[in-house]
Amino acid sequence: MEIIWYHPSQSATAWIRGLQQRLPQARVRAWQPGDEGPADYALVRSPPAEMLRGRATLRGVFALGAGVDEILKQLEQHPGMLPDSVPLYRLEDTGMARQMQEYAVHSVLTWFRRFDDYQLQQQQACWQPLPPYARETFTVGILGAGVLGQSVAEGLKPWGFPLRVWSRSPKTIDGVTSFAGRDALQPFLQGTQVLINLLPSTPETINLIDQHFLAQLPHGAFFLNIARGAQVVEADLLAALESGQLKAAALDVFQVEPLPEAHPLWSHPRVTITPHNAAVTLIDEAIDYIARAITQDQAGETPQGRVDRQRGY
Ligand SMILES: NC(=O)c1ccc[n+]([C@@H]2O[C@H](COP(=O)([O-])OP(=O)(O)OC[C@H]3O[C@@H](n4cnc5c(N)ncnc54)[C@H](OP(=O)(O)O)[C@@H]3O)[C@@H](O)[C@H]2O)c1
């Protein structure tokens, strides 16, 4: 079995060593331009088109992340880069769910306990206890109820906030209210005090979070974006922060990354920024997951995490 690997910025060493250990029957190599040798599986992040082109005998391509928007965009830009018959898989959880829980719990508690307000007060040496929020109306609404959205809902449960999710299909999750489809978006947003975005970036969700969208939240709501920057119209987000429609935002992802130095989001007093690392790919967990999937595929079973290319996630 031949496996080719490509990542634009990571060293191949740990990946190849780990894959060889878990799949001793495989030969794993870092793909280099010009390599047209045989391959049964490809493990990729932002692969050059020539790496995959013409490889109709591949049994699977594994994206080295949870989101596949980048590779689907590449496939659109380079027709024929990967035959439709080749299954595309993504990483499900592999340690990212816990990282997302940490980020979301931290942000929600910061806002609920008004630590953001106290941080601003401290800059003025201002000693002023503020009225607390009521837990029973501090509703957290999660856009997306997939692997990561559901995990974040689970992570927030111990804190007792009302929880709701919005997805395409209805969900049954103990202690969480499910809203499904476009018709349910308005009631979902109207009752959401803290909005957490965990949607995949697809043609349907790009620029979804705009002025009209944000205006449906209660005045003074909070926004956490840990999915993709392309889903948010940043000028509208800034306007919502200026008007007080949004009280604060924590942002991990942006339309342009790295966020340009002169971007007004950097200096907004109510915005917290992290450099697109809300949940990073953990190599050992990812290798375990991919090795398991390849073993299942070799045994004629269907591995988890197959992407529906038409749907876009
Ligand atoms: N910032 C970071 O560090 C980072 C790290 C990892 C992942 N991410 C992002 O997180 C995203 C979510 O990951 P995941 O593993 O949870 O994905 P997932 O399991 O595929 O879940 C996606 C969820 O979004 C819902 N959805 C998709 N399109 C929708 C639409 N048009 N309207 C309503 N709901 C829609 C799906 O609904 P159904 O359940 O009905 O299908 C599903 O519940 C990834 O795509 C990636 O972009 C970011």
The ligand as a MOL file (V3000), in Angstrom:
LIG
                    3D

  0  0  0     0  0            999 V3000
M  V30 BEGIN CTAB
M  V30 COUNTS 48 52 0 0 0
M  V30 BEGIN ATOM
M  V30 1 N -11.0270 27.8230 13.7430 0
M  V30 2 C -10.5620 26.6120 13.8800 0
M  V30 3 O -9.4920 26.4210 14.4540 0
M  V30 4 C -11.3550 25.4550 13.3660 0
M  V30 5 C -10.9130 24.1380 13.6740 0
M  V30 6 C -11.6830 23.0750 13.2500 0
M  V30 7 C -12.8590 23.2670 12.5400 0
M  V30 8 N -13.2580 24.5460 12.2590 0 CHG=1
M  V30 9 C -14.4990 24.7720 11.4990 0
M  V30 10 O -15.5950 24.1600 12.1670 0
M  V30 11 C -16.4930 23.6730 11.1760 0
M  V30 12 C -17.4650 22.6650 11.7790 0
M  V30 13 O -16.8090 21.4320 12.0300 0
M  V30 14 P -17.6300 20.0980 12.3920 0
M  V30 15 O -16.6460 18.9960 12.4830 0
M  V30 16 O -18.5370 20.3360 13.5520 0 CHG=-1
M  V30 17 O -18.5440 19.9540 11.0660 0
M  V30 18 P -19.7650 18.9660 10.8180 0
M  V30 19 O -19.7020 17.8090 11.7520 0
M  V30 20 O -19.8060 18.7100 9.3590 0
M  V30 21 O -21.0480 19.8400 11.2390 0
M  V30 22 C -21.5510 20.8700 10.4680 0
M  V30 23 C -22.8910 21.3390 11.0500 0
M  V30 24 O -23.3100 22.5040 10.3440 0
M  V30 25 C -24.6430 22.3160 9.8950 0
M  V30 26 N -24.8580 23.0400 8.6300 0
M  V30 27 C -24.1280 22.9770 7.4840 0
M  V30 28 N -24.6410 23.7940 6.5440 0
M  V30 29 C -25.7270 24.3660 7.1090 0
M  V30 30 C -26.6770 25.2960 6.6490 0
M  V30 31 N -26.6290 25.7920 5.4020 0
M  V30 32 N -27.6630 25.6870 7.4900 0
M  V30 33 C -27.7340 25.1770 8.7440 0
M  V30 34 N -26.8590 24.2930 9.2500 0
M  V30 35 C -25.8660 23.8930 8.4350 0
M  V30 36 C -24.7920 20.8240 9.6920 0
M  V30 37 O -26.1690 20.4770 9.6940 0
M  V30 38 P -26.6600 18.9300 9.6140 0
M  V30 39 O -26.2270 18.2900 10.9050 0
M  V30 40 O -28.1190 19.0240 9.5000 0
M  V30 41 O -25.9410 18.3410 8.4250 0
M  V30 42 C -23.9940 20.2930 10.8970 0
M  V30 43 O -24.8010 20.2580 12.0370 0
M  V30 44 C -15.5450 23.1210 10.1110 0
M  V30 45 O -16.1990 23.0390 8.8450 0
M  V30 46 C -14.4240 24.1420 10.1010 0
M  V30 47 O -14.6500 25.1420 9.1340 0
M  V30 48 C -12.5310 25.6290 12.6540 0
M  V30 END ATOM
M  V30 BEGIN BOND
M  V30 1 1 1 2
M  V30 2 2 2 3
M  V30 3 1 2 4
M  V30 4 1 4 5
M  V30 5 2 4 48
M  V30 6 2 5 6
M  V30 7 1 6 7
M  V30 8 2 7 8
M  V30 9 1 8 9
M  V30 10 1 8 48
M  V30 11 1 9 10
M  V30 12 1 9 46
M  V30 13 1 10 11
M  V30 14 1 11 12
M  V30 15 1 11 44
M  V30 16 1 12 13
M  V30 17 1 13 14
M  V30 18 2 14 15
M  V30 19 1 14 16
M  V30 20 1 14 17
M  V30 21 1 17 18
M  V30 22 2 18 19
M  V30 23 1 18 20
M  V30 24 1 18 21
M  V30 25 1 21 22
M  V30 26 1 22 23
M  V30 27 1 23 24
M  V30 28 1 23 42
M  V30 29 1 24 25
M  V30 30 1 25 26
M  V30 31 1 25 36
M  V30 32 1 26 27
M  V30 33 1 26 35
M  V30 34 2 27 28
M  V30 35 1 28 29
M  V30 36 1 29 30
M  V30 37 2 29 35
M  V30 38 1 30 31
M  V30 39 2 30 32
M  V30 40 1 32 33
M  V30 41 2 33 34
M  V30 42 1 34 35
M  V30 43 1 36 37
M  V30 44 1 36 42
M  V30 45 1 37 38
M  V30 46 2 38 39
M  V30 47 1 38 40
M  V30 48 1 38 41
M  V30 49 1 42 43
M  V30 50 1 44 45
M  V30 51 1 44 46
M  V30 52 1 46 47
M  V30 END BOND
M  V30 END CTAB
M  END
